[in-house]
Amino acid sequence: MCRFGILVVVILGLLSSTVQSIRFEIQSGHTKCISEEVKTNAMTVGNYHIVNPTEGHPLTESHKLTVRVTSSFGNNLHTGDHVESGQFAFTAPETGDYMACFWAVEQKQPVTLTVDFEWKTGYAAKDWSNVAKKGSVDVMEMELKKLEDTIQAIHDEMFYLREREEEMQEMNKSTTSRMAWLGFLSLFVCLSVAGLQLWHLKSFFERKKLL
């Protein structure tokens, strides 16, 4: 029952947490960063664009962004300088929190930009329409491919959770061992202080000839 519950959580996580689609505002001269936890070898796709406040007219020069996407180790994976829109795609080289930072170009007159940003990772990052076109597969075969990828994603997620659980167990063992040594050390210090106090009191009473 416990494993079934974990499996349900993993499936829900795959369906809900692998797509991050947001709209946010950013003032000129300011920066906004968004992070996403990505596992090793997971496919990642992102799309962003500035929302045009006046439809039917081109964006002005004041509506520009500088975008940078970095890995958890600070490696640069995507850069866009003074752009209105862009996209990025990469396979994560290591597990960690990946960061997408948007900087609005500073203007003499402050401008507020509205940005649409969609970030897909893992199973959700695969473009199934292109898979169907390139492979000339029918609906049933494409659904089977989706199911196969879903099972593989669930397997990878469960393996990742198992590794995290083992890391937490090792950490708990280390913490328990350290706490035990700290307890023995505290007991030794307390007994030593008590012994010194008794020795001091005995010496004091002997000098006063009370003993």
C-alpha positions in Angstrom: 0.0 0.0 0.0 2.9 2.3 0.8 4.6 1.6 -2.5 1.3 2.2 -4.3 1.0 5.6 -2.6 4.5 6.5 -3.6 3.7 5.5 -7.2 0.6 7.7 -7.3 2.6 10.6 -6.0 5.3 10.1 -8.6 2.7 9.9 -11.4 0.9 13.0 -10.2 4.3 14.7 -10.0 5.1 13.8 -13.6 1.7 15.1 -14.8 1.8 18.4 -12.8 5.3 19.5 -11.9 7.1 19.0 -15.1 5.4 22.0 -16.8 5.9 25.5 -15.4 3.9 28.2 -17.4 3.7 31.6 -15.9 3.1 35.3 -16.8 5.0 37.9 -14.8 5.8 41.6 -14.9 9.2 43.1 -14.7 10.3 46.8 -14.6 13.1 48.2 -16.7 16.4 47.9 -15.0 15.2 45.0 -12.8 15.9 41.3 -12.8 13.6 38.3 -12.2 14.9 34.8 -11.8 12.9 31.5 -11.9 14.3 28.2 -10.8 13.4 24.6 -11.7 14.7 21.4 -10.2 15.9 19.2 -13.1 17.4 15.7 -12.9 20.5 14.4 -14.8 19.9 13.6 -18.5 16.3 15.1 -18.4 15.2 17.0 -21.5 14.4 20.7 -20.9 12.6 23.1 -23.2 11.7 26.7 -22.5 9.9 29.4 -24.5 9.5 33.1 -23.6 8.2 36.2 -25.2 7.2 39.8 -24.2 3.4 40.3 -24.4 2.6 43.1 -26.9 0.6 45.8 -25.1 -0.6 47.2 -28.4 -1.7 44.3 -30.6 -1.2 44.9 -34.3 1.8 47.2 -33.8 5.5 46.1 -33.4 7.2 46.3 -30.1 9.3 49.4 -29.4 13.0 49.4 -28.6 12.1 49.8 -24.9 10.6 46.3 -24.8 13.7 44.2 -24.8 15.0 41.5 -22.5 18.4 39.9 -21.7 17.9 36.3 -20.7 20.4 33.8 -19.2 19.8 30.2 -18.2 22.4 28.5 -16.0 22.9 25.1 -14.4 23.1 24.4 -10.7 26.9 24.8 -11.0 26.7 28.1 -12.8 27.4 26.9 -16.3 25.8 29.0 -19.0 23.2 27.1 -21.1 21.4 29.8 -22.9 21.8 33.6 -23.5 19.6 36.1 -25.3 20.7 39.7 -25.5 18.1 42.5 -26.1 15.5 40.1 -27.5 11.7 40.2 -27.6 11.3 36.4 -27.5 13.4 33.2 -27.6 13.6 29.6 -26.7 16.1 27.1 -25.3 16.5 23.3 -25.2 19.1 21.2 -23.5 19.7 17.9 -21.7 20.6 18.5 -18.1 24.2 17.6 -17.4 23.7 17.3 -13.7 20.9 17.2 -11.1 20.1 20.4 -9.4 18.2 23.7 -9.5 18.5 25.4 -12.9 17.9 29.1 -13.1 16.4 31.3 -15.8 17.0 35.0 -15.2 15.3 37.9 -17.1 16.7 41.4 -17.1 14.7 44.3 -18.6 16.9 46.8 -20.3 17.1 50.0 -18.4 15.3 53.0 -19.9 15.2 56.7 -19.2 11.5 56.4 -18.7 10.5 53.4 -16.5 8.7 50.7 -18.5 6.9 47.6 -17.2 7.2 44.5 -19.3 4.8 41.5 -19.2 6.5 38.2 -20.0 5.0 34.8 -20.8 7.3 32.0 -19.9 6.8 28.2 -20.3 9.4 25.7 -18.9 9.0 22.0 -19.6 11.2 19.2 -18.3 11.3 15.4 -18.6 8.4 13.7 -20.2 6.5 16.9 -20.8 9.3 18.4 -22.9 9.0 15.9 -25.7 7.1 17.2 -28.8 4.8 14.3 -29.6 3.3 16.0 -32.7 6.8 16.0 -34.3 7.4 12.4 -33.2 4.2 11.4 -35.0 5.2 13.3 -38.2 8.8 12.1 -38.3 8.0 8.5 -37.6 4.8 8.2 -39.6 3.2 6.3 -36.8 -0.5 5.8 -36.2 -2.5 6.9 -33.2 -2.2 3.6 -31.4 1.6 3.4 -31.9 2.0 7.0 -30.7 0.0 6.3 -27.6 2.2 3.2 -26.9 5.3 5.4 -27.3 3.8 7.9 -24.8 3.1 5.1 -22.4 6.6 3.7 -22.8 8.1 7.1 -22.1 5.8 7.6 -19.1 6.9 4.2 -17.6 10.5 5.1 -18.1 10.0 8.5 -16.5 8.2 6.8 -13.5 11.1 4.4 -13.2 13.7 7.2 -13.3 11.7 9.2 -10.7 11.4 6.2 -8.4 15.1 5.5 -8.7 15.9 9.2 -8.0 13.6 9.1 -4.9 15.3 5.9 -3.7 18.7 7.6 -4.0 17.4 10.6 -2.0 16.0 8.2 0.6 19.4 6.5 1.0 21.1 9.8 1.3 18.7 10.9 4.0 19.2 7.6 5.9 23.0 8.0 5.8 22.5 11.6 7.1 20.3 10.4 9.9 22.8 7.7 10.9 25.6 10.3 10.9 23.5 12.7 12.9 22.5 10.0 15.4 26.2 9.0 15.9 27.3 12.5 16.4 24.5 13.2 18.9 25.6 10.0 20.8 29.2 11.2 21.0 28.0 14.7 22.0 25.9 13.1 24.8 28.9 11.1 26.1 31.0 14.2 26.0 28.4 16.3 27.8 28.1 13.6 30.5 31.9 13.5 30.9 32.1 17.3 31.2 29.3 17.3 33.8 30.9 14.5 35.9 34.3 16.3 35.7 32.8 19.6 36.8 31.0 17.8 39.7 34.2 16.1 40.7 36.1 19.4 40.7 33.4 21.1 42.8 33.5 18.3 45.4 37.3 18.5 45.5 37.1 22.2 45.9 34.6 22.0 48.7 36.6 19.3 50.5 39.7 21.4 50.3 37.8 24.4 51.6 36.4 22.6 54.6 39.8 21.0 55.4 41.4 24.5 55.4 38.7 25.7 57.7 39.2 22.6 59.8 35.6 21.7 59.5 36.4 18.2 58.4 
